[in-house]
Amino acid sequence: MQICDYSTAMYYAERQLKDPSLCEYHTKIKRLIGDCLLQLRDYETAEDYFRKLLQSMDHAWVHIGLTRSLLRQDELEEAQLLVDDLLQRPDTRFLTFDLLAQYFIEKEQFDIAYEQMKEASRLAPRNIERNKRLWDLARLNHDKAGQLSAVQNMAKYAKNSIHDSPQLTLNVIRSTIDLATSLGNSDGEKYLKRAEHELDELRQQKGMQSQFSEQIDVVKSRVLCLRDDKREAEKLMEGCSASTEGLSMEDSLDKMKAFHELGMREHCVSILDKLRKQIEGDTFTSQVVNEYLNQESIERTEIQFTTKELKQMAAVNYKENRLIPAYNNLRQALTLSPKDKQIALSLLKVITQMHLDNGLSEEQMNSAQRAAKLLCAEELSATQAEKRDQYIARIGIEVDVTNAADLVGVVVAKV
């Protein structure tokens, strides 16, 4: 039988349902038929199929199948009622969060999808695949702390199991460096030291240096860049090409970041192009990772520096009263770290000064509104909140603080 030949699979499954000797397998066979209908995207038939099954069985997968088929047809009112019920049932709750995450990914509402996956992961923290999905969505939403938390959980719960691998430890170190890159000096230093310590421990394990030689050099190069020792980092990367052959996607992404941090944009873009060609299909992972690669491609092509470097440049430019360069530095930094409250506050400060001096362009006003919206949606200290309110008042902007995640208690506001 041809791989992914769902019609043929259904034909054989329906024949087996007529065989009384296979009655103990009939439930699994019925589930297979439902999965095939969804894979064939025959959602109307799938809806009828699951409705009939519900008359005789109360399995979680039947409820989830019906809800999935309704969401795929945008029959949101009935889907809402089903979701409300399924979120109350212990056997369907986390599956429903998975389903909602997939729905919002297809609607390209990745921030809401991320919230759903966080809930699913909270209910089943040991599930490796779910933590992998959480990691993918954390990256896509620029949540560096969430990214680190997800990979730490993966490594923790994979210990002493068939899923355990040095690659997981490498991924934790990489995510620690990603977080350090986005933070200021004191906070970043704490995570950088942790990454160095964990890297040293990994290198000392038997066979690691020979098995993961290039990957370890790339990680070390990124550490040296954060230490402002780019000369030594370049020496480590001299033997590395833009090839992705034989590397995992995570190995290739880390190499791409190292090249970007060294200003080697051609190598960086070359790796991204190769990775995009490897990602195809409409599975959860391929959809999210493809969107992430598209995002990375834009950012790595247009933005030549790390968040940390951009913040340092902005501080110097602002001190020298070069407001436009400072604005551009902070705008790019907020693109790379869109959840960073301090960057958003600094950006508003610069925009306020620009407004008082010469007025603002439409693009600059839009940047102010985005920064203000972030700051109104986040918890701030009393001093930060006071400064935020002063800047907003001086610029004279109105802030829409509607939280997209609020739409999800009710399932899905119409998209």
C-alpha positions as a Markdown table, in Angstrom:
| # | Residue | x | y | z |
|---|---|---|---|---|
| 1 | Met | 0.0 | 0.0 | 0.0 |
| 2 | Gln | 1.3 | 3.4 | -0.9 |
| 3 | Ile | 2.3 | 5.6 | 2.0 |
| 4 | Cys | -0.4 | 8.2 | 2.9 |
| 5 | Asp | -3.0 | 6.3 | 0.8 |
| 6 | Tyr | -5.8 | 7.1 | 3.2 |
| 7 | Ser | -8.6 | 6.0 | 0.8 |
| 8 | Thr | -7.1 | 2.5 | 0.5 |
| 9 | Ala | -6.5 | 2.4 | 4.3 |
| 10 | Met | -10.2 | 3.2 | 4.8 |
| 11 | Tyr | -11.3 | 0.4 | 2.3 |
| 12 | Tyr | -9.3 | -2.2 | 4.2 |
| 13 | Ala | -10.5 | -0.8 | 7.6 |
| 14 | Glu | -14.1 | -1.0 | 6.6 |
| 15 | Arg | -13.7 | -4.6 | 5.5 |
| 16 | Gln | -12.1 | -5.5 | 8.8 |
| 17 | Leu | -15.1 | -4.0 | 10.7 |
| 18 | Lys | -17.2 | -6.8 | 9.1 |
| 19 | Asp | -15.0 | -9.5 | 10.5 |
| 20 | Pro | -16.4 | -10.7 | 13.9 |
| 21 | Ser | -13.1 | -12.3 | 14.8 |
| 22 | Leu | -11.6 | -8.8 | 14.9 |
| 23 | Cys | -14.2 | -7.3 | 17.2 |
| 24 | Glu | -11.7 | -6.5 | 20.0 |
| 25 | Tyr | -9.9 | -4.2 | 17.5 |
| 26 | His | -13.0 | -2.5 | 16.1 |
| 27 | Thr | -12.7 | 0.6 | 18.3 |
| 28 | Lys | -9.1 | 1.2 | 17.0 |
| 29 | Ile | -10.2 | 0.5 | 13.4 |
| 30 | Lys | -13.0 | 3.1 | 13.7 |
| 31 | Arg | -10.6 | 5.6 | 15.0 |
| 32 | Leu | -8.3 | 4.9 | 12.0 |
| 33 | Ile | -11.2 | 5.6 | 9.7 |
| 34 | Gly | -11.9 | 9.0 | 11.4 |
| 35 | Asp | -8.2 | 10.0 | 11.2 |
| 36 | Cys | -8.2 | 9.1 | 7.4 |
| 37 | Leu | -11.3 | 11.3 | 6.8 |
| 38 | Leu | -9.5 | 14.2 | 8.5 |
| 39 | Gln | -6.3 | 13.6 | 6.6 |
| 40 | Leu | -8.3 | 13.5 | 3.3 |
| 41 | Arg | -9.8 | 16.9 | 4.4 |
| 42 | Asp | -13.3 | 15.5 | 3.8 |
| 43 | Tyr | -14.5 | 17.4 | 6.9 |
| 44 | Glu | -18.2 | 17.2 | 6.2 |
| 45 | Thr | -18.1 | 13.4 | 5.9 |
| 46 | Ala | -15.9 | 13.3 | 9.0 |
| 47 | Glu | -18.4 | 15.4 | 10.9 |
| 48 | Asp | -21.2 | 13.0 | 10.1 |
| 49 | Tyr | -19.0 | 10.0 | 10.9 |
| 50 | Phe | -18.0 | 11.3 | 14.4 |
| 51 | Arg | -21.6 | 12.3 | 15.1 |
| 52 | Lys | -22.8 | 8.7 | 14.5 |
| 53 | Leu | -20.0 | 7.3 | 16.6 |
| 54 | Leu | -21.0 | 9.5 | 19.5 |
| 55 | Gln | -24.4 | 7.7 | 19.6 |
| 56 | Ser | -22.7 | 4.5 | 20.7 |
| 57 | Met | -19.3 | 5.6 | 22.3 |
| 58 | Asp | -18.0 | 8.3 | 24.5 |
| 59 | His | -14.3 | 8.1 | 23.8 |
| 60 | Ala | -12.2 | 11.3 | 24.0 |
| 61 | Trp | -10.9 | 10.9 | 20.4 |
| 62 | Val | -14.5 | 10.9 | 19.0 |
| 63 | His | -15.3 | 14.3 | 20.7 |
| 64 | Ile | -12.0 | 15.7 | 19.5 |
| 65 | Gly | -12.6 | 14.4 | 16.0 |
| 66 | Leu | -16.0 | 16.1 | 15.8 |
| 67 | Thr | -14.6 | 19.3 | 17.2 |
| 68 | Arg | -11.7 | 19.3 | 14.7 |
| 69 | Ser | -14.1 | 18.7 | 11.7 |
| 70 | Leu | -16.3 | 21.6 | 12.9 |
| 71 | Leu | -13.4 | 24.0 | 13.3 |
| 72 | Arg | -12.0 | 23.0 | 9.9 |
| 73 | Gln | -15.4 | 24.1 | 8.4 |
| 74 | Asp | -15.4 | 27.3 | 10.6 |
| 75 | Glu | -18.6 | 26.1 | 12.3 |
| 76 | Leu | -17.5 | 28.1 | 15.3 |
| 77 | Glu | -20.7 | 28.4 | 17.3 |
| 78 | Glu | -21.1 | 24.7 | 17.8 |
| 79 | Ala | -17.4 | 24.2 | 18.1 |
| 80 | Gln | -17.4 | 26.7 | 21.0 |
| 81 | Leu | -20.0 | 24.7 | 22.9 |
| 82 | Leu | -18.1 | 21.5 | 22.4 |
| 83 | Val | -14.8 | 23.1 | 23.5 |
| 84 | Asp | -16.4 | 24.5 | 26.6 |
| 85 | Asp | -17.4 | 21.0 | 27.6 |
| 86 | Leu | -14.2 | 19.3 | 26.6 |
| 87 | Leu | -12.1 | 21.7 | 28.6 |
| 88 | Gln | -14.0 | 20.4 | 31.7 |
| 89 | Arg | -13.3 | 16.7 | 31.1 |
| 90 | Pro | -10.0 | 15.3 | 32.4 |
| 91 | Asp | -9.6 | 12.9 | 29.4 |
| 92 | Thr | -10.1 | 15.6 | 26.8 |
| 93 | Arg | -8.7 | 18.8 | 28.4 |
| 94 | Phe | -5.2 | 18.8 | 27.1 |
| 95 | Leu | -6.1 | 17.3 | 23.8 |
| 96 | Thr | -8.5 | 20.3 | 23.3 |
| 97 | Phe | -5.7 | 22.7 | 24.0 |
| 98 | Asp | -3.6 | 20.9 | 21.4 |
| 99 | Leu | -6.5 | 21.2 | 19.0 |
| 100 | Leu | -7.0 | 24.9 | 19.6 |
| 101 | Ala | -3.2 | 25.5 | 19.2 |
| 102 | Gln | -3.4 | 23.8 | 15.8 |
| 103 | Tyr | -6.5 | 25.9 | 14.8 |
| 104 | Phe | -4.8 | 29.2 | 15.7 |
| 105 | Ile | -1.6 | 28.2 | 13.9 |
| 106 | Glu | -3.7 | 27.6 | 10.7 |
| 107 | Lys | -5.2 | 31.1 | 11.2 |
| 108 | Glu | -1.6 | 32.5 | 11.7 |
| 109 | Gln | -2.5 | 33.7 | 15.2 |
| 110 | Phe | 0.7 | 32.3 | 16.7 |
| 111 | Asp | 0.5 | 34.2 | 20.0 |
| 112 | Ile | -2.9 | 32.7 | 20.9 |
| 113 | Ala | -1.7 | 29.2 | 19.7 |
| 114 | Tyr | 1.3 | 29.6 | 22.1 |
| 115 | Glu | -1.1 | 30.3 | 25.0 |
| 116 | Gln | -3.0 | 27.2 | 24.2 |
| 117 | Met | 0.1 | 25.0 | 24.0 |
| 118 | Lys | 1.3 | 26.4 | 27.3 |
| 119 | Glu | -1.9 | 25.2 | 28.9 |
| 120 | Ala | -1.6 | 21.8 | 27.3 |
| 121 | Ser | 2.0 | 21.5 | 28.5 |
| 122 | Arg | 1.1 | 22.6 | 32.0 |
| 123 | Leu | -1.4 | 19.7 | 32.2 |
| 124 | Ala | 1.0 | 17.2 | 30.8 |
| 125 | Pro | 4.5 | 18.5 | 31.7 |
| 126 | Arg | 6.3 | 15.1 | 31.0 |
| 127 | Asn | 5.1 | 14.9 | 27.4 |
| 128 | Ile | 8.2 | 15.3 | 25.2 |
| 129 | Glu | 6.4 | 16.0 | 22.0 |
| 130 | Arg | 4.2 | 18.6 | 23.6 |
| 131 | Asn | 7.2 | 20.4 | 25.0 |
| 132 | Lys | 8.8 | 20.3 | 21.6 |
| 133 | Arg | 5.7 | 22.1 | 20.2 |
| 134 | Leu | 5.9 | 24.6 | 23.0 |
| 135 | Trp | 9.5 | 25.2 | 22.2 |
| 136 | Asp | 8.7 | 25.8 | 18.6 |
| 137 | Leu | 6.0 | 28.3 | 19.4 |
| 138 | Ala | 8.1 | 30.0 | 22.1 |
| 139 | Arg | 10.8 | 30.7 | 19.4 |
| 140 | Leu | 8.2 | 31.9 | 17.0 |
| 141 | Asn | 6.9 | 34.3 | 19.6 |
| 142 | His | 10.4 | 35.5 | 20.6 |
| 143 | Asp | 9.8 | 34.3 | 24.2 |
| 144 | Lys | 13.4 | 33.4 | 25.0 |
| 145 | Ala | 12.6 | 32.5 | 28.7 |
| 146 | Gly | 9.8 | 30.3 | 27.6 |
| 147 | Gln | 12.0 | 28.7 | 25.0 |
| 148 | Leu | 14.6 | 27.8 | 27.7 |
| 149 | Ser | 11.9 | 26.5 | 30.0 |
| 150 | Ala | 10.5 | 24.1 | 27.3 |
| 151 | Val | 13.9 | 22.6 | 26.4 |
| 152 | Gln | 14.8 | 22.2 | 30.1 |
| 153 | Asn | 11.6 | 20.2 | 30.6 |
| 154 | Met | 12.4 | 18.1 | 27.5 |
| 155 | Ala | 15.9 | 17.3 | 28.9 |
| 156 | Lys | 14.6 | 16.7 | 32.4 |
| 157 | Tyr | 11.9 | 14.3 | 31.5 |
| 158 | Ala | 13.9 | 12.5 | 28.9 |
| 159 | Lys | 16.6 | 11.5 | 31.5 |
| 160 | Asn | 17.1 | 7.7 | 31.6 |
| 161 | Ser | 14.6 | 7.1 | 28.8 |
| 162 | Ile | 14.8 | 6.3 | 25.1 |
| 163 | His | 14.5 | 10.0 | 24.4 |
| 164 | Asp | 17.6 | 10.9 | 26.3 |
| 165 | Ser | 20.4 | 12.4 | 24.1 |
| 166 | Pro | 23.3 | 14.8 | 24.4 |
| 167 | Gln | 21.5 | 16.8 | 21.7 |
| 168 | Leu | 19.0 | 17.8 | 24.4 |
| 169 | Thr | 21.7 | 19.2 | 26.6 |
| 170 | Leu | 23.1 | 21.1 | 23.6 |
| 171 | Asn | 19.7 | 22.6 | 23.0 |
| 172 | Val | 19.4 | 23.7 | 26.6 |
| 173 | Ile | 22.8 | 25.4 | 26.3 |
| 174 | Arg | 21.8 | 27.0 | 23.0 |
| 175 | Ser | 18.6 | 28.3 | 24.5 |
| 176 | Thr | 20.5 | 29.7 | 27.5 |
| 177 | Ile | 22.7 | 31.6 | 25.1 |
| 178 | Asp | 19.7 | 32.9 | 23.1 |
| 179 | Leu | 18.3 | 34.3 | 26.4 |
| 180 | Ala | 21.7 | 35.8 | 27.5 |
| 181 | Thr | 21.9 | 37.5 | 24.1 |
| 182 | Ser | 18.6 | 39.3 | 24.6 |
| 183 | Leu | 19.3 | 40.5 | 28.1 |
| 184 | Gly | 21.4 | 43.3 | 29.7 |
| 185 | Asn | 24.8 | 42.9 | 31.1 |
| 186 | Ser | 24.0 | 41.7 | 34.6 |
| 187 | Asp | 21.2 | 39.4 | 33.8 |
| 188 | Gly | 22.9 | 38.2 | 30.6 |
| 189 | Glu | 26.1 | 37.4 | 32.5 |
| 190 | Lys | 24.3 | 35.1 | 34.8 |
| 191 | Tyr | 22.9 | 33.0 | 31.9 |
| 192 | Leu | 26.2 | 33.2 | 30.0 |
| 193 | Lys | 28.1 | 31.7 | 33.0 |
| 194 | Arg | 25.5 | 28.9 | 33.2 |
| 195 | Ala | 25.9 | 28.1 | 29.5 |
| 196 | Glu | 29.7 | 28.0 | 29.8 |
| 197 | His | 29.5 | 25.7 | 32.8 |
| 198 | Glu | 27.1 | 23.3 | 31.1 |
| 199 | Leu | 29.2 | 23.4 | 27.9 |
| 200 | Asp | 32.3 | 22.4 | 29.9 |
| 201 | Glu | 30.4 | 19.6 | 31.6 |
| 202 | Leu | 29.2 | 18.3 | 28.2 |
| 203 | Arg | 32.7 | 18.5 | 26.6 |
| 204 | Gln | 34.1 | 16.4 | 29.4 |
| 205 | Gln | 31.7 | 13.5 | 28.8 |
| 206 | Lys | 33.2 | 10.6 | 27.0 |
| 207 | Gly | 33.1 | 10.8 | 23.2 |
| 208 | Met | 31.4 | 14.2 | 23.1 |
| 209 | Gln | 34.3 | 16.2 | 21.6 |
| 210 | Ser | 34.7 | 13.7 | 18.7 |
| 211 | Gln | 30.9 | 13.2 | 18.1 |
| 212 | Phe | 29.8 | 16.8 | 18.4 |
| 213 | Ser | 33.0 | 18.6 | 17.6 |
| 214 | Glu | 31.5 | 21.2 | 15.1 |
| 215 | Gln | 28.4 | 21.8 | 17.2 |
| 216 | Ile | 30.5 | 22.5 | 20.3 |
| 217 | Asp | 32.8 | 24.8 | 18.4 |
| 218 | Val | 29.7 | 26.7 | 17.2 |
| 219 | Val | 28.3 | 27.1 | 20.7 |
| 220 | Lys | 31.7 | 28.2 | 22.0 |
| 221 | Ser | 31.9 | 30.7 | 19.2 |
| 222 | Arg | 28.6 | 32.2 | 20.3 |
| 223 | Val | 29.8 | 32.4 | 23.9 |
| 224 | Leu | 33.0 | 34.3 | 22.7 |
| 225 | Cys | 30.8 | 36.7 | 20.7 |
| 226 | Leu | 28.9 | 37.5 | 23.9 |
| 227 | Arg | 32.2 | 38.0 | 25.6 |
| 228 | Asp | 33.1 | 40.5 | 22.8 |
| 229 | Asp | 35.9 | 38.3 | 21.7 |
| 230 | Lys | 35.0 | 38.1 | 18.0 |
| 231 | Arg | 38.5 | 37.4 | 16.9 |
| 232 | Glu | 38.7 | 34.1 | 18.8 |
| 233 | Ala | 35.1 | 33.3 | 17.7 |
| 234 | Glu | 36.1 | 33.8 | 14.0 |
| 235 | Lys | 39.0 | 31.4 | 14.5 |
| 236 | Leu | 36.6 | 28.7 | 15.7 |
| 237 | Met | 34.3 | 29.3 | 12.8 |
| 238 | Glu | 37.0 | 29.2 | 10.2 |
| 239 | Gly | 36.6 | 25.5 | 9.6 |
| 240 | Cys | 32.8 | 25.7 | 9.4 |
| 241 | Ser | 31.1 | 26.0 | 6.1 |
| 242 | Ala | 27.4 | 26.9 | 5.3 |
| 243 | Ser | 26.7 | 23.2 | 4.7 |
| 244 | Thr | 23.9 | 21.6 | 6.6 |
| 245 | Glu | 24.6 | 18.1 | 5.4 |
| 246 | Gly | 24.4 | 15.6 | 8.3 |
| 247 | Leu | 23.2 | 18.2 | 10.8 |
| 248 | Ser | 20.0 | 18.4 | 12.7 |
| 249 | Met | 17.8 | 21.4 | 12.2 |
| 250 | Glu | 18.9 | 22.7 | 15.6 |
| 251 | Asp | 22.6 | 22.3 | 14.7 |
| 252 | Ser | 22.0 | 24.3 | 11.5 |
| 253 | Leu | 20.0 | 27.0 | 13.2 |
| 254 | Asp | 22.8 | 27.4 | 15.8 |
| 255 | Lys | 25.4 | 27.7 | 13.1 |
| 256 | Met | 23.3 | 30.3 | 11.3 |
| 257 | Lys | 23.1 | 32.3 | 14.5 |
| 258 | Ala | 26.9 | 32.1 | 15.0 |
| 259 | Phe | 27.5 | 33.3 | 11.5 |
| 260 | His | 25.0 | 36.2 | 12.0 |
| 261 | Glu | 26.6 | 37.2 | 15.3 |
| 262 | Leu | 30.0 | 37.4 | 13.4 |
| 263 | Gly | 28.4 | 39.5 | 10.6 |
| 264 | Met | 28.8 | 36.7 | 8.0 |
| 265 | Arg | 25.4 | 37.4 | 6.4 |
| 266 | Glu | 25.9 | 35.3 | 3.2 |
| 267 | His | 26.6 | 32.1 | 5.2 |
| 268 | Cys | 23.7 | 32.9 | 7.4 |
| 269 | Val | 21.1 | 33.4 | 4.6 |
| 270 | Ser | 22.5 | 30.3 | 2.8 |
| 271 | Ile | 21.7 | 28.1 | 5.7 |
| 272 | Leu | 18.2 | 29.5 | 6.1 |
| 273 | Asp | 17.5 | 28.9 | 2.4 |
| 274 | Lys | 18.6 | 25.2 | 2.8 |
| 275 | Leu | 16.6 | 24.7 | 5.9 |
| 276 | Arg | 13.4 | 26.1 | 4.3 |
| 277 | Lys | 13.7 | 23.5 | 1.5 |
| 278 | Gln | 13.9 | 20.7 | 4.1 |
| 279 | Ile | 10.6 | 21.8 | 5.8 |
| 280 | Glu | 7.4 | 20.8 | 4.0 |
| 281 | Gly | 4.0 | 19.5 | 4.7 |
| 282 | Asp | 1.1 | 20.7 | 6.9 |
| 283 | Thr | 2.0 | 19.0 | 10.2 |
| 284 | Phe | 2.2 | 21.1 | 13.4 |
| 285 | Thr | 6.0 | 21.2 | 13.4 |
| 286 | Ser | 6.4 | 22.0 | 9.7 |
| 287 | Gln | 3.9 | 24.9 | 9.8 |
| 288 | Val | 5.4 | 26.5 | 12.9 |
| 289 | Val | 9.1 | 25.9 | 11.9 |
| 290 | Asn | 8.5 | 27.2 | 8.3 |
| 291 | Glu | 6.9 | 30.4 | 9.7 |
| 292 | Tyr | 9.9 | 30.7 | 12.2 |
| 293 | Leu | 12.4 | 30.3 | 9.3 |
| 294 | Asn | 10.5 | 33.0 | 7.3 |
| 295 | Gln | 10.7 | 35.3 | 10.3 |
| 296 | Glu | 14.4 | 34.5 | 10.8 |
| 297 | Ser | 15.2 | 35.1 | 7.2 |
| 298 | Ile | 13.7 | 38.6 | 7.3 |
| 299 | Glu | 15.3 | 39.5 | 10.6 |
| 300 | Arg | 18.8 | 38.1 | 9.8 |
| 301 | Thr | 18.8 | 39.8 | 6.4 |
| 302 | Glu | 17.6 | 43.2 | 7.6 |
| 303 | Ile | 19.1 | 43.3 | 11.1 |
| 304 | Gln | 22.9 | 42.9 | 11.3 |
| 305 | Phe | 23.4 | 43.0 | 15.1 |
| 306 | Thr | 22.2 | 41.1 | 18.2 |
| 307 | Thr | 19.7 | 42.6 | 20.7 |
| 308 | Lys | 22.5 | 43.3 | 23.2 |
| 309 | Glu | 24.6 | 45.1 | 20.6 |
| 310 | Leu | 21.6 | 47.1 | 19.4 |
| 311 | Lys | 20.9 | 48.2 | 23.0 |
| 312 | Gln | 24.5 | 49.3 | 23.5 |
| 313 | Met | 24.5 | 51.2 | 20.2 |
| 314 | Ala | 21.2 | 52.9 | 21.1 |
| 315 | Ala | 22.6 | 54.0 | 24.5 |
| 316 | Val | 25.6 | 55.6 | 22.9 |
| 317 | Asn | 23.5 | 57.3 | 20.1 |
| 318 | Tyr | 21.0 | 58.7 | 22.6 |
| 319 | Lys | 23.8 | 60.0 | 24.9 |
| 320 | Glu | 25.2 | 61.8 | 21.8 |
| 321 | Asn | 21.7 | 63.2 | 21.0 |
| 322 | Arg | 21.6 | 61.1 | 17.7 |
| 323 | Leu | 17.9 | 60.4 | 18.1 |
| 324 | Ile | 17.1 | 58.8 | 14.7 |
| 325 | Pro | 19.9 | 56.2 | 14.9 |
| 326 | Ala | 18.9 | 55.5 | 18.5 |
| 327 | Tyr | 15.3 | 55.0 | 17.4 |
| 328 | Asn | 16.4 | 52.7 | 14.6 |
| 329 | Asn | 18.6 | 50.6 | 17.0 |
| 330 | Leu | 15.8 | 50.2 | 19.5 |
| 331 | Arg | 13.1 | 49.5 | 16.9 |
| 332 | Gln | 15.3 | 46.7 | 15.5 |
| 333 | Ala | 16.0 | 45.4 | 19.1 |
| 334 | Leu | 12.3 | 45.3 | 19.8 |
| 335 | Thr | 11.8 | 43.3 | 16.6 |
| 336 | Leu | 14.3 | 40.7 | 17.8 |
| 337 | Ser | 12.9 | 40.8 | 21.4 |
| 338 | Pro | 9.3 | 41.9 | 21.1 |
| 339 | Lys | 8.5 | 41.1 | 24.8 |
| 340 | Asp | 11.3 | 43.1 | 26.3 |
| 341 | Lys | 9.7 | 45.8 | 28.5 |
| 342 | Gln | 12.9 | 47.8 | 29.0 |
| 343 | Ile | 13.5 | 48.1 | 25.2 |
| 344 | Ala | 9.9 | 49.2 | 24.7 |
| 345 | Leu | 10.2 | 51.8 | 27.4 |
| 346 | Ser | 13.5 | 53.1 | 26.0 |
| 347 | Leu | 12.0 | 53.2 | 22.6 |
| 348 | Leu | 9.0 | 55.3 | 23.9 |
| 349 | Lys | 11.5 | 57.6 | 25.6 |
| 350 | Val | 13.4 | 58.2 | 22.4 |
| 351 | Ile | 10.2 | 58.7 | 20.4 |
| 352 | Thr | 8.9 | 61.2 | 23.0 |
| 353 | Gln | 12.0 | 63.3 | 22.5 |
| 354 | Met | 11.7 | 63.1 | 18.7 |
| 355 | His | 8.1 | 64.2 | 19.0 |
| 356 | Leu | 8.9 | 67.2 | 21.1 |
| 357 | Asp | 11.8 | 68.2 | 18.7 |
| 358 | Asn | 10.4 | 67.6 | 15.3 |
| 359 | Gly | 7.1 | 65.7 | 15.3 |
| 360 | Leu | 6.7 | 62.0 | 14.2 |
| 361 | Ser | 6.2 | 60.2 | 10.9 |
| 362 | Glu | 3.4 | 57.7 | 10.5 |
| 363 | Glu | 5.9 | 54.8 | 10.8 |
| 364 | Gln | 7.4 | 56.3 | 14.1 |
| 365 | Met | 3.9 | 56.8 | 15.5 |
| 366 | Asn | 3.1 | 53.1 | 14.7 |
| 367 | Ser | 6.3 | 52.1 | 16.5 |
| 368 | Ala | 5.2 | 54.2 | 19.5 |
| 369 | Gln | 1.8 | 52.5 | 19.6 |
| 370 | Arg | 3.3 | 49.0 | 19.4 |
| 371 | Ala | 5.7 | 49.8 | 22.3 |
| 372 | Ala | 2.9 | 51.4 | 24.4 |
| 373 | Lys | 0.6 | 48.4 | 23.8 |
| 374 | Leu | 3.2 | 46.0 | 25.0 |
| 375 | Leu | 3.9 | 48.1 | 28.1 |
| 376 | Cys | 0.2 | 48.4 | 28.9 |
| 377 | Ala | -0.3 | 44.6 | 28.7 |
| 378 | Glu | 2.7 | 43.8 | 31.0 |
| 379 | Glu | 3.3 | 44.1 | 34.7 |
| 380 | Leu | 5.6 | 47.1 | 35.4 |
| 381 | Ser | 7.1 | 48.5 | 38.5 |
| 382 | Ala | 5.6 | 51.7 | 39.8 |
| 383 | Thr | 8.4 | 53.8 | 38.3 |
| 384 | Gln | 8.2 | 52.1 | 34.9 |
| 385 | Ala | 4.4 | 52.6 | 34.8 |
| 386 | Glu | 4.8 | 56.2 | 35.7 |
| 387 | Lys | 7.3 | 56.8 | 32.9 |
| 388 | Arg | 5.1 | 54.8 | 30.4 |
| 389 | Asp | 2.1 | 57.0 | 31.2 |
| 390 | Gln | 4.2 | 60.2 | 30.9 |
| 391 | Tyr | 5.5 | 59.2 | 27.5 |
| 392 | Ile | 2.1 | 58.1 | 26.2 |
| 393 | Ala | 0.5 | 61.4 | 27.3 |
| 394 | Arg | 3.3 | 63.5 | 25.7 |
| 395 | Ile | 3.1 | 61.7 | 22.4 |
| 396 | Gly | -0.7 | 61.8 | 22.5 |
| 397 | Ile | -1.4 | 58.2 | 21.5 |
| 398 | Glu | -4.4 | 56.0 | 22.3 |
| 399 | Val | -3.5 | 52.4 | 23.2 |
| 400 | Asp | -5.7 | 49.4 | 22.3 |
| 401 | Val | -5.1 | 47.0 | 25.1 |
| 402 | Thr | -7.4 | 44.2 | 23.9 |
| 403 | Asn | -5.7 | 41.0 | 24.8 |
| 404 | Ala | -6.1 | 38.4 | 22.0 |
| 405 | Ala | -5.8 | 35.6 | 24.5 |
| 406 | Asp | -9.0 | 36.8 | 26.1 |
| 407 | Leu | -10.9 | 35.6 | 23.1 |
| 408 | Val | -10.0 | 32.1 | 23.8 |
| 409 | Gly | -12.0 | 31.3 | 26.9 |
| 410 | Val | -14.7 | 31.5 | 24.5 |
| 411 | Val | -13.0 | 29.5 | 21.7 |
| 412 | Val | -12.5 | 31.5 | 18.8 |
| 413 | Ala | -13.6 | 34.9 | 17.9 |
| 414 | Lys | -14.3 | 34.8 | 14.2 |
| 415 | Val | -11.1 | 35.2 | 12.3 |
